[in-house]
Amino acid sequence: MALIDNLIGATGKWVANSDSNATLASPLAWLRKTGGYSAVNRIIGMSIPFATRNRFGVEELRPGYVKAKIRLKGNKNHFGSLYAGAYFLVAEIPGGVLTLFDLGPSYTPILKEMTLQFLQPANSDVTVEFSLPPETVEEILTDADNTGRAKFSLEGQLHDQEGNHVATSIAHYRVRKQGFKPTD
């Protein structure tokens, strides 16, 4: 785990110092950004190979924000739309990504509960965006530093490629601080 923790820490700094709006008009900034996202997706694939096999990917990451996508290809159900499990995958992993990259590898995210409300079938790739305001990140850090754990929730709207709102997710996470020892 030490190697993964070091990779997460280094990649988090790399991505945080990248310009998320960089385009090919600034090739070095664009390479830094896209290389950072590629590294994030490789780390996810190393930690959760299931995510890579199902074509999950982080599309954008910056402090307090993540946008992820799941591809329809390879994730179709019996009537050709996105399989329910793929919705869960794209709605669950970004909470861990936000936690690891905003709090650091010393804080382990654990999904405690998640609900998904399906609104309409998705016949294309699906994206979701999540954000954690700086105040919430500070609250999580304070609670975890003082008690060894903290909790937070994320609500996301999943959209197909046409922008249709196809599902809503609510995920409840707990964060544990590694090596926490209460002080008396």
C-alpha positions in Angstrom: 0.0 0.0 0.0 2.9 2.4 0.5 3.6 2.5 -3.2 -0.1 3.3 -4.0 -0.1 5.9 -1.2 3.0 7.6 -2.6 1.5 7.5 -6.1 -1.8 9.0 -4.9 0.1 11.8 -3.1 2.3 12.6 -6.0 -0.5 12.4 -8.6 -2.7 14.5 -6.4 -0.1 17.3 -6.3 0.5 16.9 -10.1 -3.3 17.2 -10.9 -3.9 20.0 -8.4 -1.1 22.1 -10.1 -2.5 21.4 -13.6 -4.8 23.8 -15.5 -8.0 21.9 -15.9 -9.0 24.2 -18.7 -5.7 23.7 -20.7 -6.2 23.1 -24.4 -3.8 22.2 -27.3 -3.2 25.9 -27.7 -0.9 25.5 -24.7 0.6 22.0 -25.5 2.7 21.6 -22.3 -0.2 22.6 -20.0 -2.5 20.3 -22.0 0.0 17.4 -21.7 0.3 18.0 -17.9 -3.4 17.9 -17.5 -4.1 14.9 -19.7 -1.1 13.0 -18.3 -2.4 13.7 -14.8 -5.8 12.3 -15.6 -4.2 9.3 -17.2 -2.2 8.7 -14.0 -5.4 9.0 -11.9 -7.1 6.4 -14.1 -4.1 4.0 -13.9 -4.1 4.3 -10.1 -7.8 3.5 -10.0 -7.2 0.6 -12.3 -4.4 -0.7 -10.1 -6.6 -0.4 -7.0 -9.9 -1.5 -8.6 -9.3 -3.5 -11.8 -13.1 -3.9 -12.2 -13.3 -0.2 -12.9 -10.9 -0.4 -15.9 -12.5 -3.5 -17.3 -15.9 -1.7 -17.3 -14.5 1.4 -19.0 -14.8 3.8 -16.1 -12.6 6.9 -16.3 -12.0 10.2 -14.5 -12.6 13.0 -17.1 -11.7 15.9 -14.9 -10.3 16.3 -11.4 -9.4 19.4 -9.4 -9.5 20.2 -5.7 -13.1 19.6 -4.5 -14.4 18.4 -7.9 -14.4 15.3 -10.0 -16.2 14.4 -13.3 -16.3 10.7 -14.3 -17.6 8.7 -17.2 -18.7 5.1 -17.9 -18.9 3.9 -21.4 -22.0 2.2 -22.9 -19.7 -0.1 -24.9 -19.2 -3.3 -22.8 -21.9 -2.2 -20.3 -25.1 -2.8 -22.1 -28.0 -4.7 -20.5 -30.4 -7.1 -22.1 -32.3 -4.4 -24.0 -29.3 -2.3 -25.1 -29.1 0.5 -22.6 -26.6 1.0 -19.8 -26.6 -1.9 -17.2 -27.7 -0.9 -13.7 -24.3 -2.0 -12.2 -22.5 0.5 -14.5 -24.6 3.3 -13.0 -23.5 2.3 -9.5 -19.8 2.1 -10.6 -19.7 5.6 -12.1 -21.6 7.0 -9.1 -19.6 5.3 -6.4 -15.9 5.5 -7.3 -15.7 9.3 -7.7 -16.4 9.7 -3.9 -13.3 7.7 -3.2 -11.3 9.7 -5.8 -12.4 13.0 -4.2 -11.5 11.7 -0.7 -8.1 10.4 -1.7 -7.0 13.4 -3.8 -8.5 16.1 -1.5 -7.7 14.6 1.9 -4.6 12.5 0.9 -3.7 8.8 1.1 -3.8 8.8 5.0 -7.6 8.9 4.8 -9.3 5.8 3.7 -12.8 6.2 2.1 -15.4 3.5 2.8 -18.9 3.5 1.2 -21.5 2.9 3.8 -24.7 3.2 1.8 -25.8 4.2 -1.7 -29.1 4.7 -3.4 -29.8 5.2 -7.1 -33.0 6.5 -8.6 -33.3 5.6 -12.2 -35.2 8.2 -14.3 -34.8 6.9 -17.8 -32.6 4.5 -19.7 -29.2 5.7 -21.0 -28.4 4.6 -24.5 -25.0 6.3 -24.5 -22.0 6.9 -22.2 -23.0 8.4 -18.9 -21.2 11.1 -16.8 -21.5 12.3 -13.3 -20.0 15.3 -11.4 -19.4 15.6 -7.7 -18.0 18.4 -5.6 -16.9 19.0 -2.0 -16.8 22.6 -0.9 -13.6 23.6 1.0 -15.6 24.0 4.2 -16.8 20.3 4.0 -13.2 19.1 3.3 -12.0 21.0 6.4 -14.9 19.5 8.5 -14.0 16.0 7.3 -10.3 16.5 8.1 -11.0 18.0 11.5 -13.4 15.1 12.4 -11.0 12.4 11.1 -8.0 14.0 12.9 -9.9 14.3 16.2 -11.8 11.0 16.2 -10.2 8.8 13.6 -13.2 8.9 11.4 -15.6 11.3 9.6 -18.6 11.0 7.4 -19.9 12.8 4.4 -22.5 12.4 1.7 -22.4 13.1 -2.1 -25.4 13.5 -4.3 -24.9 13.3 -8.1 -26.9 13.6 -11.2 -26.0 11.2 -13.9 -26.4 12.4 -17.5 -26.2 10.7 -20.9 -24.3 12.2 -23.8 -27.4 14.3 -24.9 -27.5 15.9 -21.4 -30.6 14.0 -20.2 -30.7 13.4 -16.5 -30.9 9.6 -16.4 -30.4 8.9 -12.7 -29.7 10.4 -9.3 -27.3 8.9 -6.7 -26.9 9.5 -3.0 -23.8 8.0 -1.4 -22.9 8.0 2.2 -19.2 7.6 3.0 -17.1 7.2 6.1 -13.4 8.2 6.1 -10.9 6.6 8.4 -7.6 8.1 9.3 -4.9 5.6 9.0 -2.8 5.0 12.2 -5.2 7.1 14.3 -4.5 6.8 18.0 -6.8 8.6 20.4 -5.2 11.0 22.8 -6.4 11.1 26.4 
